[in-house]
Amino acid sequence: MSAIVNFNFNPFPSLATEHLTLRQINSEDEHEFHILKSDSQILKYLNSKPKTFDESRHFLQKIKDGIVKNEWILWGINEKNNNKLLGTVCLWNISEDHSKAEIGYELMPIYQGKGIMQEAVTTVIGYGFKTMKLHSIEAILDVHNLKSIKLLTRTNFVKQATYQENISFEGKCIDMVIYKLEKCSSSS
């Protein structure tokens, strides 16, 4: 008999790693959150148009509302000795019926390539499998996002499929790839 899934994010589950704190985003993070949602380098593979500050603030409120409703969970990432928001990592598209979720993440360009996201993603994977009782976690991304693909393979995700989808805000067809990690294949 399989474990019952646990999608309760109240109170908010802050997580700690050796170097990082994964925490709830607050109003003090609005400036950095806006950068994450408007920087062209960060958005390059996210198929999203840059947001105005008001759009970012509205989107942040939508995220907070979804967390309260246990629809998804998004953590702000910061170094333990500094409360400045460096990026985010989330579990969303959560399916209770299939005990799975999709992982997403973004990081300020200046902090990329330093192992921060691998540390954060590994911790969130552990939370997804151990606390939420998920059976699998997927990532869907642009096939050209090689840094993200490298991160996923380092954390034991396996390529499942490639497909073309018209999801770009510019109306272009984009080649997408699905990576998947199953609880039985993870070291969590």
KENU-242257 format. One record per residue (C-alpha): residue in one letter; x, y, z. Coordinates in steps of 0.5 Angstrom, whole numbers, padded with zeros to 4 digits, always signed. Layout:
N
aXYZ;...
***
This chain:
188
m+0000+0000+0000;s+0003+0007-0002;a+0004+0013+0003;i-0002+0018+0003;v+0001+0024+0000;n+0002+0031+0004;f+0001+0037+0001;n+0000+0042+0007;f+0004+0048+0006;n+0001+0051+0013;p+0005+0053+0016;f+0010+0055+0011;p+0016+0049+0011;s+0023+0053+0011;l+0028+0049+0009;a+0036+0049+0011;t+0042+0046+0007;e+0049+0047+0009;h+0050+0054+0006;l+0043+0056+0004;t+0036+0058+0007;l+0030+0056+0003;r+0024+0060+0006;q+0018+0064+0004;i+0018+0070+0000;n+0016+0077+0003;s+0015+0084+0002;e+0022+0085+0003;d+0024+0081-0003;e+0020+0085-0008;h+0026+0088-0012;e+0030+0082-0013;f+0023+0078-0015;h+0022+0083-0020;i+0029+0082-0023;l+0028+0075-0023;k+0021+0076-0027;s+0024+0082-0032;d+0031+0080-0033;s+0032+0078-0040;q+0038+0073-0039;i+0034+0069-0033;l+0028+0069-0038;k+0031+0067-0044;y+0029+0060-0043;l+0023+0061-0039;n+0019+0063-0045;s+0016+0069-0041;k+0015+0076-0043;p+0019+0081-0038;k+0014+0084-0032;t+0013+0091-0030;f+0014+0092-0022;d+0006+0092-0021;e+0006+0085-0025;s+0011+0082-0021;r+0008+0084-0015;h+0001+0081-0017;f+0005+0075-0019;l+0008+0074-0012;q+0001+0075-0009;k-0002+0070-0014;i+0004+0065-0011;k+0003+0067-0004;d-0005+0065-0005;g-0003+0059-0008;i+0001+0057-0003;v-0004+0058+0002;k-0009+0054-0002;n-0004+0048-0002;e-0004+0049-0010;w+0004+0049-0010;i+0010+0051-0006;l+0015+0056-0008;w+0021+0058-0004;g+0026+0064-0004;i+0033+0062-0004;n+0038+0066+0000;e+0045+0065+0003;k+0045+0063+0011;n+0049+0069+0013;n+0045+0074+0008;n+0037+0075+0007;k+0038+0077+0000;l+0034+0073-0005;l+0038+0070-0010;g+0033+0066-0013;t+0027+0061-0013;v+0025+0054-0013;c+0018+0051-0013;l+0014+0045-0014;w+0008+0046-0018;n+0003+0042-0023;i+0002+0038-0017;s-0002+0032-0018;e-0005+0028-0012;d-0008+0023-0016;h-0001+0021-0019;s+0003+0023-0013;k+0007+0028-0018;a+0010+0035-0019;e+0014+0039-0023;i+0020+0043-0021;g+0022+0050-0023;y+0027+0054-0021;e+0031+0061-0023;l+0037+0064-0020;m+0040+0071-0021;p+0046+0071-0026;i+0051+0073-0022;y+0050+0067-0017;q+0050+0062-0023;g+0055+0056-0024;k+0057+0056-0016;g+0053+0050-0014;i+0047+0054-0011;m+0042+0051-0015;q+0044+0044-0014;e+0044+0045-0007;a+0037+0048-0007;v+0034+0043-0012;t+0037+0037-0008;t+0034+0039-0002;v+0027+0041-0005;i+0027+0034-0008;g+0028+0031-0001;y+0022+0035+0001;g+0018+0032-0005;f+0019+0025-0004;k+0020+0025+0004;t+0015+0030+0007;m+0010+0030+0001;k+0010+0023-0001;l+0011+0024-0008;h+0013+0018-0013;s+0016+0023-0018;i+0018+0030-0020;e+0018+0032-0027;a+0022+0038-0030;i+0020+0041-0037;l+0024+0046-0041;d+0027+0049-0047;v+0032+0044-0050;h+0037+0049-0051;n+0037+0050-0044;l+0044+0046-0043;k+0045+0049-0036;s+0039+0047-0033;i+0039+0040-0037;k+0046+0039-0034;l+0043+0041-0027;l+0038+0036-0028;t+0042+0030-0030;r+0047+0031-0024;t+0041+0030-0019;n+0039+0024-0023;f+0033+0026-0027;v+0032+0022-0033;k+0030+0025-0040;q+0023+0022-0042;a+0021+0026-0048;t+0022+0031-0053;y+0016+0035-0056;q+0015+0042-0060;e+0010+0046-0057;n+0007+0053-0058;i+0008+0056-0051;s+0013+0062-0053;f+0010+0069-0051;e+0012+0071-0058;g+0008+0065-0062;k+0014+0061-0064;c+0014+0054-0063;i+0019+0051-0058;d+0023+0045-0057;m+0021+0042-0050;v+0024+0036-0046;i+0021+0033-0040;y+0026+0030-0035;k+0023+0026-0029;l+0026+0023-0023;e+0022+0017-0019;k+0023+0016-0012;c+0025+0009-0013;s+0031+0012-0017;s+0033+0018-0013;s+0038+0017-0007;s+0033+0021-0002;
***
